[in-house]
Structures are given as C-alpha cells and as structure tokens.
C-alpha cells in the first residue's frame, strides 16, 4: 500500500508506563505481550476516525506500557478499506502497523526514562 493513497494522523491522549517488578537482569531479553483495541468512531467521505488503545507488558513481568488515542485516516474510501485489511504475513491490520510506527518513539523514550526494557521496533 502506498503512503500517498492515505494520510494517517495519530493524536495521543494518554501514554503511561509502570515498573511492575524490580526483576531486571541484563542477560534476559524479555518478550512483549500486546493487547490492542481499535474502534471506528466516525466515517465520512474521504476520512475515518478510530479510537485505539495499546497495552504492552513484558514477560517476565518487569514493565507495562499503555497508550491510547485517536487516529484519523484521510483518503478515498477504497484506500481506507484497504488500510483496514490484515497483512497476510503478520496477521496485523495495516492501520495498526501505521499507528505503531508513530507511537513507538514515545514508548522507546518512556522505557529509557524508566530504565525498563523497550519493545521491538
């Protein structure tokens, strides 16, 4: 999908991080469990709005990150519908990939401030 077909604007409403344990070992590379909620709130000609919430927690349990916001998508209806389809390789909607690309930097910075593991890019 071409980036010129749609424009995706992400507005963060909340970003939070918490250390849930002081179990921090440099020899363990934690994995992340990710929970996502994506809900369409409005659709007009040439645009759609969605509320999203992303929760990430480490395994083993060290840190948790929560991000929520609103994403607006601008483009033709066919391009918006295509953005909502699931990538057959990753089983993740294309829109979610675009949201994650924009929020990753904030999560990475927050994890650094907390001295916590960061999720993969």
C-alpha positions, 0 to 999 in steps of 0.5 A: 500500500502506498503512503500517498493513497492515505494520510494517517494522523495519530493524536495521543491522549494518554501514554503511561508506563509502570515498573511492575517488578524490580526483576531486571537482569541484563542477560534476559531479553524479555518478550512483549505481550500486546493487547490492542483495541481499535474502534471506528468512531466516525466515517465520512467521505474521504476520512475515518476516525478510530479510537485505539488503545495499546497495552504492552507488558513484558514477560517476565513481568518487569514493565507495562506500557499503555497508550491510547488515542485517536487516529484519523485516516484521510483518503478515498474510501477504497484506500481506507478499506484497504488500510483496514485489511490484515497483512497476510504475513503478520496477521496485523491490520495495516492501520495498526502497523501505521499507528505503531510506527508513530507511537513507538518513539514515545514508548522507546523514550518512556522505557529509557526514562524508566530504565525498563526494557523497550519493545521491538521496533 
